[in-house]
Amino acid sequence: MKAIDIEKEKLVLRDIKDPLTNPGEILIKTTATAINRADLVQRSGLYPPPPGASPILGLECAGEIIGLGEGVEGFEEGQKVCALLTGGGYAEKVAVPEGQVLPIPSNFDTILSAAIPEVFGTAFLNLYMEANLVPKERVLLHAGASGVGTAAIQLCKAFGNPCFVTAGNLEKIKFCKNLGADDGSVRTKENFLKKVLEWSGDSGVDVILDPVGANYLSDNLKVLTIDGRLALIGLMGGSECEIDLGQVLMKRIKIIGSTLRARSVPFKTHLMQELLKKVWPLFETNEIEPIIDKTFRLSEAEEAHEYVASNQSIGKVLLTVD
């Protein structure tokens, strides 16, 4: 099969061996995969795949089942599915534990469905499972125009959580507001703290979803209310900083460090079943949907990565597999 290989930090399309299908796994012929920030970090050598995972980039995909490992039940060859991956998405075929595979929503095609598993999984996991967000609680979403951000905005709207976003420019803020965010702040022009407090009536927010890290920590603690929760999912703004433990103590703030890729198969299976029960119905009624910015061919992966790295995109960037 053909797959993307990393050669001196460049992405090259090569012929490699087909993946083996182990017991409990499903073999998928990939129609499309999606680019995530983690892919860019992995290709730079700073985010190696977990032990036993495919070294091929790609944390989600959608396509058609072409093989079933021993013991797999509830799926059949020819079925259209999407999957949460530990790696291997930038390829014509990928083998996935059956618990990480779901049928695509009936009103979506496989290309659109490739943008679901990683970002909606990340948003739902961190907002509603890790941070235990309940209706009417307020949320601050950093990088609101990202894939995870656009998924989180829609989930917040659907589940009754007012949200405020930060993003890189006014165009992105307007897009987020049209998608369901209440208000937003342009990170390159202003500090978000004052605007969030104005938006919340000086009450602050209950939950923050943050892929930035160090640069935002101080203001994140200030804007969180009593019993606030900070879900930290990335370190785009650095990993080291001073912290005011007095605020953490007096406000009873919970700081939650969270990653998805290295989680166990049983954990990912539980997450996917939660998505099937609570998020899939929203897809079926067109209440929410993945936001697609651009689509490239698999052979154009280098160009697609350059586009994502430019921070121009809103929502997801996909790679289609011919």
C-alpha positions in Angstrom: 0.0 0.0 0.0 1.0 3.6 -0.3 1.6 5.7 2.9 3.3 8.9 3.9 6.8 8.5 5.3 8.9 11.1 7.1 12.3 11.6 5.5 14.5 14.4 7.0 11.3 16.0 8.4 9.7 16.0 4.9 6.6 14.0 4.0 7.1 11.5 1.2 4.6 9.1 -0.4 6.0 5.6 -0.4 5.0 1.9 -1.0 5.1 0.0 2.3 3.7 -3.3 3.6 0.0 -3.6 4.3 -0.8 -3.6 8.0 -1.5 -7.0 9.8 -5.0 -7.4 11.2 -4.7 -8.9 14.7 -7.5 -10.5 16.7 -10.1 -7.9 17.7 -9.0 -5.5 14.9 -10.7 -4.1 11.9 -8.9 -3.4 8.6 -10.1 -0.2 6.9 -9.5 1.0 3.4 -9.0 4.7 4.0 -11.1 7.2 2.1 -9.8 10.2 4.1 -7.8 11.2 7.1 -7.4 14.5 8.9 -4.4 16.6 10.0 -4.0 17.3 13.7 -1.4 19.5 15.4 0.1 16.4 17.0 1.1 15.3 13.5 3.2 18.4 13.0 4.9 17.8 16.3 5.5 14.1 15.6 7.2 14.8 12.3 9.6 17.2 14.1 10.6 14.4 16.4 9.1 15.8 19.6 6.1 13.5 19.9 7.0 9.9 19.2 4.2 7.3 18.8 3.4 5.2 21.9 5.0 1.8 22.1 3.5 -0.6 19.6 1.7 2.1 17.7 2.1 2.7 13.9 4.9 5.2 13.2 2.8 6.5 10.3 1.1 9.9 11.0 -2.7 10.2 11.3 -4.9 10.0 14.4 -8.3 9.5 12.7 -9.7 8.3 9.5 -12.9 7.1 7.7 -13.4 4.5 5.0 -14.6 1.1 4.2 -14.1 -2.2 6.1 -12.1 -4.7 4.1 -11.2 -7.2 6.8 -12.3 -8.4 10.2 -9.9 -9.8 12.7 -10.7 -12.9 14.8 -13.5 -12.3 17.3 -14.8 -9.0 15.9 -18.6 -8.7 16.1 -21.1 -6.1 15.1 -19.3 -5.0 11.9 -19.2 -6.4 8.3 -17.0 -6.0 5.3 -18.1 -3.1 3.0 -19.5 -1.1 5.9 -18.5 2.6 6.0 -16.9 3.6 9.3 -14.7 6.2 11.0 -12.0 5.5 13.6 -9.9 7.0 16.3 -6.3 6.0 15.7 -3.1 5.9 17.7 -1.3 6.3 14.3 -1.5 5.1 10.7 -4.1 7.4 9.2 -1.9 8.7 6.4 -2.1 5.5 4.4 -4.3 3.5 2.1 -5.1 0.9 4.8 -5.1 0.9 8.6 -5.8 -1.8 11.2 -7.7 -0.5 14.3 -9.0 -2.1 17.5 -12.8 -2.6 17.0 -13.7 -0.5 20.0 -12.2 2.6 18.3 -14.4 2.2 15.2 -17.9 3.5 14.7 -20.4 3.5 11.8 -20.4 6.9 10.1 -23.5 9.1 10.7 -26.1 8.1 8.2 -26.2 11.6 6.6 -22.5 12.0 6.3 -20.1 10.6 3.7 -16.7 9.1 4.6 -14.7 12.2 3.7 -16.7 14.4 6.2 -16.7 11.6 8.8 -12.9 11.6 8.8 -13.0 14.9 10.7 -15.0 13.5 13.6 -13.1 11.1 15.9 -10.1 13.0 17.1 -11.5 16.5 17.6 -15.0 15.6 18.8 -13.5 12.9 21.0 -11.0 15.4 22.5 -13.6 18.1 23.0 -16.2 15.8 24.6 -13.7 13.9 26.7 -12.2 17.0 28.2 -15.3 19.1 28.7 -17.9 16.6 29.7 -15.9 13.6 31.1 -12.7 15.1 32.6 -14.1 18.5 33.6 -17.6 17.3 34.3 -19.2 20.3 32.6 -22.9 20.6 33.4 -25.6 22.7 31.7 -25.4 26.5 32.1 -21.8 26.5 33.3 -19.7 28.9 31.3 -16.7 27.9 29.2 -13.6 29.6 27.8 -12.3 27.9 24.7 -8.8 28.9 23.6 -8.0 28.4 19.9 -11.7 28.5 19.2 -11.3 28.3 15.4 -9.2 25.1 15.5 -10.6 21.6 14.8 -11.1 20.9 18.5 -12.3 24.5 19.1 -15.0 24.4 16.4 -16.2 21.0 17.7 -16.2 22.3 21.3 -18.3 25.4 20.4 -21.0 23.2 18.8 -21.0 20.8 21.8 -21.3 23.7 24.2 -24.2 25.1 22.2 -26.0 21.8 22.0 -25.6 21.0 25.7 -26.5 24.4 27.1 -23.1 25.9 28.0 -22.4 29.5 27.1 -18.9 29.9 25.7 -16.3 32.5 25.0 -13.4 31.9 22.5 -10.0 33.2 21.8 -8.6 33.1 18.2 -5.9 34.7 16.0 -8.0 37.2 14.1 -11.3 38.9 13.8 -12.4 36.7 10.9 -12.0 33.6 13.1 -13.9 35.3 16.0 -16.8 36.1 13.7 -16.8 32.5 12.4 -16.9 31.1 16.0 -19.7 33.4 16.9 -21.7 32.3 13.9 -21.1 28.7 15.0 -22.5 29.3 18.5 -19.9 31.1 20.6 -21.3 34.1 22.7 -18.2 36.3 22.3 -14.5 36.2 21.6 -11.1 37.9 21.9 -8.4 38.3 19.3 -5.3 36.9 21.0 -2.9 39.0 18.8 -4.6 42.3 19.7 -5.8 42.1 23.3 -5.5 40.2 26.6 -8.5 37.9 26.9 -8.8 38.3 30.7 -10.6 41.7 30.7 -13.1 40.7 27.9 -14.0 37.4 29.5 -14.7 39.1 32.8 -16.9 41.7 31.1 -18.7 38.9 29.2 -19.3 36.9 32.4 -20.3 39.9 34.5 -17.1 39.6 36.5 -18.1 36.1 37.6 -15.5 34.3 35.5 -15.9 30.9 33.9 -16.3 27.4 35.2 -14.2 25.4 32.7 -11.3 26.3 30.4 -10.2 24.1 27.5 -6.6 25.2 26.8 -4.1 23.9 24.2 -1.7 26.8 24.9 -0.2 26.1 28.3 2.4 28.3 30.0 1.6 31.6 28.3 -2.0 31.6 29.4 -1.8 29.9 32.8 -1.7 33.1 35.0 -4.7 34.6 33.3 -6.5 31.3 33.2 -6.3 31.0 37.0 -7.6 34.6 37.4 -10.6 34.1 35.2 -11.7 30.8 36.7 -14.5 30.9 39.3 -14.7 29.0 42.5 -14.4 25.2 41.8 -13.3 26.0 38.3 -11.6 23.4 36.1 -8.7 23.9 33.7 -8.4 21.2 31.1 -4.9 21.5 29.7 -4.6 19.6 26.3 -1.6 21.2 24.7 1.6 23.2 25.2 1.7 25.5 22.1 2.6 28.4 24.4 5.3 26.6 26.4 5.6 24.1 29.3 7.3 26.1 32.1 6.0 29.0 34.1 5.4 30.2 37.6 2.0 29.4 39.2 0.0 31.2 41.9 -0.9 28.3 44.2 -2.9 30.7 46.4 -5.5 31.0 43.6 -5.5 27.3 43.1 -6.1 26.7 46.8 -8.6 29.5 47.6 -10.7 28.9 44.5 -10.4 25.1 44.7 -9.3 25.0 41.1 -8.7 21.7 39.4 -5.9 21.6 36.8 -6.4 18.5 34.6 -3.6 17.4 32.3 -5.1 15.4 29.5 -4.0 13.5 26.4 -5.9 11.1 24.3 -3.4 9.3 22.0 -1.7 7.2 24.6 -4.8 6.1 26.4 -5.7 2.4 26.6 -7.9 0.7 24.1 -10.6 0.1 26.8 -10.6 3.8 27.6 -10.9 4.8 24.0 -13.6 2.2 23.5 -15.6 3.8 26.4 -15.1 7.3 24.9 -16.3 6.1 21.5 -19.4 4.6 23.0 -20.1 7.8 24.8 -19.8 9.7 21.5 -22.1 7.2 19.9 -24.8 7.7 22.6 -24.5 11.4 23.2 -23.0 13.1 20.1 -24.0 10.8 17.1 -27.7 11.8 17.5 -26.6 15.4 17.1 -24.9 14.5 13.8 -27.9 12.6 12.6 -30.2 15.7 13.1 -27.6 18.0 11.5 -27.5 20.0 14.8 -23.7 19.8 14.7 -21.1 18.8 12.0 -17.4 18.8 11.4 -16.0 22.1 10.0 -13.8 21.5 7.0 -11.5 24.2 5.8 -9.6 22.6 3.0 -9.1 19.1 1.5 -5.8 17.9 -0.1 -4.8 14.6 -1.7 -2.6 12.3 0.3 0.3 13.0 -2.1 -0.1 16.7 -1.1 0.5 16.0 2.6 3.5 18.3 2.7 1.5 21.2 1.3 -1.3 20.5 3.7 1.0 20.6 6.7 2.4 23.9 5.6 -1.1 25.3 5.4 -2.0 24.1 8.9 1.3 25.4 10.3 0.5 28.9 8.8 -2.5 29.2 11.3 -4.8 30.2 8.5 -7.2 27.3 8.8 -10.6 27.3 10.5 -11.7 23.9 11.5 -10.2 20.8 9.9 -7.8 20.1 7.0 -8.3 16.7 5.4 -6.3 14.4 3.2 -8.2 12.2 0.7 -6.8 8.9 -0.3 -7.4 8.0 -4.0 
